[in-house]
Amino acid sequence: MIHQAPPSNHDTIILAFTGASGVVYGVRLLECLLKAQRRVYLVFSKAAQMVFATETALDLPARPQDIKTFFAERFAAHPEQLAVFSRDDWMAPIASGSHSARAMVVCPCTSGTLAGIAAGVSDNLIERAADVMLKEQRQLILVPREMPFSAIHLENMLKLARLGVTIMPPNPGFYQRPKSIDDLVDFVVARLLDHLQVPQQLVPRWGQTTFS
């Protein structure tokens, strides 16, 4: 297997999977980031692993090191491109503002994780990493997958949006005439990549029929 060269330290992105439905969005985003030669710090919650088993046919290992090997081999990533942490790993570099990650995406994001981040609880590594992004004034994107939203959900999103957090519910458009679930997933992932300033050719832009 031929691997790409390792990415530079300044283009590291944190990606967190929580227990909301829609883990396929996160997996596709991970694939695209690795193929774009970004370094990814991946954090899994226990609930996310349960959702993964329910919503995909992939046989995901349980241990973080085995998860790293699984995804690195599946997406032909350089070994230094990917690090995987559990939500209770307080020694992970992303628990401190001294780490090099420039952005973080929680995809999908549960309403509980949304609330924890909005309240600054930092009760696990995902919430702590998000809290670090806020205090360091770095990019934080949340992909809340819930329907309908309660007033509590909306108030938490408004609070975070006022702090500069980007709230991106996975609502795909249909003007590109999707023909499959993969097309719908790619629409959402393309918008996430745009906000992360990672070049993508998943979906043509409005008014275009081809990529430019």
Contacts in CASP RR format, 6 or more apart in sequence:
PFRMAT RR
TARGET T0000
AUTHOR 0000-0000-0000
METHOD contacts of the structure
MODEL  1
MIHQAPPSNHDTIILAFTGASGVVYGVRLLECLLKAQRRVYLVFSKAAQM
VFATETALDLPARPQDIKTFFAERFAAHPEQLAVFSRDDWMAPIASGSHS
ARAMVVCPCTSGTLAGIAAGVSDNLIERAADVMLKEQRQLILVPREMPFS
AIHLENMLKLARLGVTIMPPNPGFYQRPKSIDDLVDFVVARLLDHLQVPQ
QLVPRWGQTTFS
1 73 0 8 1.000
1 76 0 8 1.000
2 76 0 8 1.000
3 76 0 8 1.000
3 77 0 8 1.000
3 78 0 8 1.000
3 79 0 8 1.000
4 37 0 8 1.000
4 76 0 8 1.000
4 77 0 8 1.000
4 78 0 8 1.000
4 81 0 8 1.000
5 37 0 8 1.000
5 78 0 8 1.000
6 39 0 8 1.000
6 78 0 8 1.000
6 80 0 8 1.000
6 81 0 8 1.000
7 37 0 8 1.000
7 38 0 8 1.000
7 39 0 8 1.000
7 78 0 8 1.000
7 80 0 8 1.000
7 81 0 8 1.000
8 39 0 8 1.000
9 39 0 8 1.000
9 100 0 8 1.000
10 100 0 8 1.000
10 102 0 8 1.000
11 38 0 8 1.000
11 39 0 8 1.000
11 102 0 8 1.000
12 38 0 8 1.000
12 39 0 8 1.000
12 40 0 8 1.000
12 41 0 8 1.000
12 99 0 8 1.000
12 100 0 8 1.000
12 101 0 8 1.000
12 102 0 8 1.000
13 33 0 8 1.000
13 38 0 8 1.000
13 39 0 8 1.000
13 40 0 8 1.000
13 41 0 8 1.000
13 101 0 8 1.000
13 102 0 8 1.000
13 103 0 8 1.000
13 104 0 8 1.000
13 105 0 8 1.000
13 196 0 8 1.000
14 40 0 8 1.000
14 41 0 8 1.000
14 42 0 8 1.000
14 43 0 8 1.000
14 94 0 8 1.000
14 101 0 8 1.000
14 103 0 8 1.000
14 104 0 8 1.000
14 105 0 8 1.000
14 129 0 8 1.000
14 133 0 8 1.000
15 26 0 8 1.000
15 29 0 8 1.000
15 30 0 8 1.000
15 33 0 8 1.000
15 40 0 8 1.000
15 41 0 8 1.000
15 42 0 8 1.000
15 43 0 8 1.000
15 104 0 8 1.000
15 105 0 8 1.000
15 107 0 8 1.000
16 42 0 8 1.000
16 43 0 8 1.000
16 44 0 8 1.000
16 45 0 8 1.000
16 104 0 8 1.000
16 105 0 8 1.000
16 106 0 8 1.000
16 107 0 8 1.000
16 109 0 8 1.000
16 113 0 8 1.000
16 126 0 8 1.000
16 129 0 8 1.000
16 130 0 8 1.000
17 23 0 8 1.000
17 26 0 8 1.000
17 42 0 8 1.000
17 43 0 8 1.000
17 44 0 8 1.000
17 45 0 8 1.000
17 48 0 8 1.000
17 52 0 8 1.000
17 107 0 8 1.000
17 108 0 8 1.000
18 45 0 8 1.000
18 47 0 8 1.000
18 48 0 8 1.000
18 106 0 8 1.000
18 108 0 8 1.000
18 109 0 8 1.000
18 110 0 8 1.000
18 113 0 8 1.000
18 126 0 8 1.000
19 45 0 8 1.000
19 47 0 8 1.000
19 48 0 8 1.000
19 50 0 8 1.000
19 51 0 8 1.000
19 108 0 8 1.000
19 110 0 8 1.000
20 51 0 8 1.000
20 108 0 8 1.000
20 109 0 8 1.000
20 110 0 8 1.000
20 111 0 8 1.000
20 144 0 8 1.000
20 145 0 8 1.000
20 146 0 8 1.000
21 51 0 8 1.000
21 55 0 8 1.000
21 108 0 8 1.000
21 145 0 8 1.000
22 51 0 8 1.000
22 55 0 8 1.000
22 108 0 8 1.000
22 145 0 8 1.000
22 170 0 8 1.000
23 48 0 8 1.000
23 51 0 8 1.000
23 52 0 8 1.000
23 55 0 8 1.000
23 56 0 8 1.000
23 108 0 8 1.000
24 55 0 8 1.000
24 56 0 8 1.000
24 181 0 8 1.000
24 185 0 8 1.000
25 107 0 8 1.000
25 108 0 8 1.000
25 143 0 8 1.000
25 145 0 8 1.000
25 170 0 8 1.000
25 185 0 8 1.000
25 188 0 8 1.000
25 189 0 8 1.000
25 192 0 8 1.000
26 107 0 8 1.000
26 108 0 8 1.000
26 143 0 8 1.000
26 189 0 8 1.000
27 56 0 8 1.000
27 58 0 8 1.000
28 185 0 8 1.000
28 186 0 8 1.000
28 189 0 8 1.000
29 105 0 8 1.000
29 107 0 8 1.000
29 189 0 8 1.000
29 192 0 8 1.000
29 193 0 8 1.000
30 40 0 8 1.000
30 42 0 8 1.000
30 71 0 8 1.000
30 75 0 8 1.000
31 75 0 8 1.000
32 189 0 8 1.000
32 193 0 8 1.000
32 198 0 8 1.000
32 200 0 8 1.000
32 202 0 8 1.000
33 40 0 8 1.000
33 193 0 8 1.000
33 196 0 8 1.000
33 198 0 8 1.000
34 40 0 8 1.000
34 71 0 8 1.000
34 72 0 8 1.000
34 75 0 8 1.000
34 77 0 8 1.000
34 81 0 8 1.000
34 82 0 8 1.000
35 75 0 8 1.000
36 193 0 8 1.000
36 198 0 8 1.000
36 199 0 8 1.000
36 200 0 8 1.000
37 78 0 8 1.000
37 81 0 8 1.000
38 81 0 8 1.000
38 198 0 8 1.000
39 80 0 8 1.000
39 81 0 8 1.000
39 82 0 8 1.000
39 83 0 8 1.000
40 81 0 8 1.000
40 82 0 8 1.000
40 83 0 8 1.000
41 83 0 8 1.000
41 85 0 8 1.000
41 92 0 8 1.000
41 93 0 8 1.000
41 94 0 8 1.000
41 99 0 8 1.000
41 101 0 8 1.000
42 67 0 8 1.000
42 68 0 8 1.000
42 71 0 8 1.000
42 82 0 8 1.000
42 83 0 8 1.000
42 84 0 8 1.000
42 85 0 8 1.000
43 84 0 8 1.000
43 85 0 8 1.000
43 86 0 8 1.000
43 87 0 8 1.000
43 92 0 8 1.000
43 94 0 8 1.000
43 125 0 8 1.000
43 126 0 8 1.000
43 129 0 8 1.000
44 64 0 8 1.000
44 67 0 8 1.000
44 84 0 8 1.000
44 85 0 8 1.000
44 86 0 8 1.000
44 87 0 8 1.000
45 87 0 8 1.000
45 113 0 8 1.000
45 124 0 8 1.000
45 126 0 8 1.000
46 87 0 8 1.000
47 110 0 8 1.000
49 60 0 8 1.000
49 62 0 8 1.000
52 58 0 8 1.000
52 60 0 8 1.000
53 60 0 8 1.000
60 67 0 8 1.000
60 70 0 8 1.000
61 67 0 8 1.000
61 69 0 8 1.000
61 70 0 8 1.000
64 84 0 8 1.000
64 85 0 8 1.000
64 86 0 8 1.000
64 89 0 8 1.000
65 84 0 8 1.000
67 84 0 8 1.000
68 82 0 8 1.000
68 83 0 8 1.000
68 84 0 8 1.000
71 77 0 8 1.000
71 82 0 8 1.000
71 84 0 8 1.000
72 78 0 8 1.000
72 79 0 8 1.000
72 81 0 8 1.000
72 82 0 8 1.000
85 92 0 8 1.000
85 94 0 8 1.000
85 125 0 8 1.000
86 125 0 8 1.000
87 124 0 8 1.000
87 125 0 8 1.000
87 126 0 8 1.000
88 124 0 8 1.000
88 125 0 8 1.000
89 95 0 8 1.000
89 125 0 8 1.000
90 125 0 8 1.000
90 128 0 8 1.000
92 125 0 8 1.000
92 129 0 8 1.000
93 99 0 8 1.000
93 100 0 8 1.000
94 101 0 8 1.000
94 104 0 8 1.000
94 125 0 8 1.000
94 128 0 8 1.000
94 129 0 8 1.000
94 132 0 8 1.000
95 125 0 8 1.000
95 128 0 8 1.000
95 129 0 8 1.000
95 132 0 8 1.000
96 132 0 8 1.000
97 132 0 8 1.000
97 135 0 8 1.000
97 136 0 8 1.000
99 132 0 8 1.000
101 133 0 8 1.000
101 138 0 8 1.000
102 138 0 8 1.000
102 139 0 8 1.000
103 133 0 8 1.000
103 138 0 8 1.000
103 139 0 8 1.000
103 140 0 8 1.000
103 141 0 8 1.000
103 196 0 8 1.000
104 129 0 8 1.000
104 130 0 8 1.000
104 133 0 8 1.000
104 138 0 8 1.000
104 139 0 8 1.000
104 140 0 8 1.000
104 141 0 8 1.000
105 141 0 8 1.000
105 142 0 8 1.000
105 143 0 8 1.000
105 192 0 8 1.000
105 196 0 8 1.000
106 113 0 8 1.000
106 117 0 8 1.000
106 126 0 8 1.000
106 130 0 8 1.000
106 141 0 8 1.000
106 142 0 8 1.000
106 143 0 8 1.000
107 141 0 8 1.000
107 143 0 8 1.000
107 170 0 8 1.000
107 192 0 8 1.000
108 143 0 8 1.000
108 144 0 8 1.000
108 145 0 8 1.000
108 170 0 8 1.000
109 142 0 8 1.000
109 143 0 8 1.000
109 144 0 8 1.000
109 145 0 8 1.000
110 144 0 8 1.000
110 145 0 8 1.000
110 146 0 8 1.000
111 144 0 8 1.000
111 146 0 8 1.000
111 150 0 8 1.000
111 152 0 8 1.000
111 153 0 8 1.000
111 156 0 8 1.000
113 126 0 8 1.000
113 127 0 8 1.000
113 142 0 8 1.000
114 142 0 8 1.000
114 144 0 8 1.000
114 153 0 8 1.000
114 156 0 8 1.000
114 157 0 8 1.000
114 160 0 8 1.000
115 121 0 8 1.000
115 152 0 8 1.000
115 156 0 8 1.000
116 123 0 8 1.000
116 127 0 8 1.000
117 127 0 8 1.000
117 130 0 8 1.000
117 131 0 8 1.000
117 134 0 8 1.000
117 142 0 8 1.000
117 160 0 8 1.000
117 165 0 8 1.000
118 156 0 8 1.000
118 157 0 8 1.000
118 159 0 8 1.000
118 160 0 8 1.000
120 127 0 8 1.000
120 131 0 8 1.000
121 127 0 8 1.000
122 128 0 8 1.000
122 131 0 8 1.000
130 140 0 8 1.000
132 138 0 8 1.000
133 139 0 8 1.000
133 140 0 8 1.000
134 140 0 8 1.000
134 163 0 8 1.000
134 165 0 8 1.000
139 166 0 8 1.000
139 195 0 8 1.000
139 196 0 8 1.000
140 160 0 8 1.000
140 164 0 8 1.000
140 165 0 8 1.000
140 166 0 8 1.000
141 165 0 8 1.000
141 166 0 8 1.000
141 168 0 8 1.000
141 192 0 8 1.000
141 195 0 8 1.000
141 196 0 8 1.000
142 157 0 8 1.000
142 160 0 8 1.000
142 165 0 8 1.000
142 166 0 8 1.000
142 167 0 8 1.000
142 168 0 8 1.000
143 168 0 8 1.000
143 169 0 8 1.000
143 170 0 8 1.000
143 188 0 8 1.000
143 192 0 8 1.000
144 153 0 8 1.000
144 157 0 8 1.000
144 167 0 8 1.000
144 169 0 8 1.000
145 169 0 8 1.000
145 170 0 8 1.000
146 153 0 8 1.000
149 157 0 8 1.000
157 167 0 8 1.000
160 167 0 8 1.000
161 167 0 8 1.000
166 195 0 8 1.000
168 188 0 8 1.000
168 191 0 8 1.000
168 192 0 8 1.000
168 195 0 8 1.000
170 188 0 8 1.000
171 188 0 8 1.000
172 178 0 8 1.000
172 184 0 8 1.000
172 185 0 8 1.000
172 187 0 8 1.000
172 188 0 8 1.000
173 184 0 8 1.000
173 187 0 8 1.000
175 206 0 8 1.000
176 183 0 8 1.000
176 187 0 8 1.000
176 203 0 8 1.000
176 204 0 8 1.000
178 184 0 8 1.000
178 187 0 8 1.000
183 203 0 8 1.000
186 202 0 8 1.000
186 203 0 8 1.000
187 202 0 8 1.000
187 203 0 8 1.000
189 200 0 8 1.000
189 202 0 8 1.000
190 200 0 8 1.000
190 202 0 8 1.000
190 203 0 8 1.000
193 199 0 8 1.000
193 200 0 8 1.000
193 202 0 8 1.000
194 200 0 8 1.000
201 211 0 8 1.000
204 210 0 8 1.000
204 211 0 8 1.000
205 212 0 8 1.000
END
